[in-house]
């Protein structure tokens, strides 16, 4: 009888452990996917800025136009990078919250298991 109880507890513990690992994997996969999106957005902004520069460089008539064009492109690029950085921080903040909830859930499960055993 005692052996069956131990086996059942062991099985439940392993099941909980595997579910916990699955959840951690999902959190990591989500974070990596979102961070990859942010990297692609940054790369796209850079390529877009270079394309605009190449398109508009033929239209400049003097050095003043070149400076104005460069200033506008730098401003636009800077704004896009700041927005990308903000979105990246949102991803990291959400991941931190998800991990904290994951740890708390694990601690609750461990506490309940200890109470059952006692």
N, C-alpha and C positions, 0 to 999 in steps of 0.2 A: 504494500500500500504506500509506504513512504517512498519507495523507489519510483512509483508512478507519479506521485506528486512532484518529486524532484525533476523527473523527465518532463512533465508538463510545464513546470516553472522554467526550466532550461529552454524549452521550445518557445514559450511566450517571450522570454528574454531575447532570444535570437531573432524572433519575428520582429520585435520592437526595434532591435538594433539594425536590422536590414531595412526597415521602413525609415528609420532615422537617417541612415546612409543615403537612401534614395532621395529623401527630402533635401539633404545637403547637396547632393549631385544636381538636383533641379535648381537650387538657388545658385550654384556656381555656373551652371549652363546658362541660366537666364542672364546673369551678370556678364558673362563673357560675350554672349550674343549682343547685348545692349552696348557694351563697350566697343565691340567690333563695329557696330552701326555708327557710333560716335567717331571712331577713327576714319571710317569711310566718308562721313560727312565732312570731316576736316580735310581729307585729301581732295574731295570733290570741290570744296570751297577754294582750295589752292589752285586746282586746275582751272576752275571757272575764272578766277582772278587773272590767271596768266592768259587765258583765252581772250578775255575782255581787253587786257592790255595789248595783245597782238592785234585785235580788231581795231582798236581806237588809235594805235600809234600812227597809222597811216593818215589819220585825219588831223594830226597836230600841225600847226603852221610855224610855231616858234617855241622857244625854250619855256616861255611862260605856260603855254598849253601843256607841255610835257609835265611840268611841275604840278599843274592843276590836276591833270589826269592821274599822276602817281599819288597825289594826296587823296583823291576820291577813291581810288582803288584800295589804298592802304586803309582808309576809314571803313570802307565796306568790308574788307577782309577782317579787320580788327573786330568789327561788330559781330561778324559770323563766328569768329573764334571765341569771343566772349560768350555768345549764346551756346556754342558747343561745350565750352568749359562748364557753364551753368548746368546744362543737361547731363554732362558727365558726373558732376557732383550730385545731381539728383539720383542718378543710377547708383552711385556709391553709398549715398545716404539710405536709399531703399534697401540695398543689399545689407548694410549694417543692421537695419531694423529687422530684416528677414532672418539674419543670423542670430540676433539677440532673441527673437521669438523662438527660433529653433532650439537654442540653448535652454531657454526657459522651459520649453515643452519637454526637453530631455531631463531637466532637473526635476520637473513635476512627476514625470514617469518614474524616475529613480526613487523619488521620495515615496510615491504610492507603492512601489514594489517593496521598499524597505518596511513600510507600515504593514503590508500584507504578510511579510515574513515574520514580523514581530507579533 
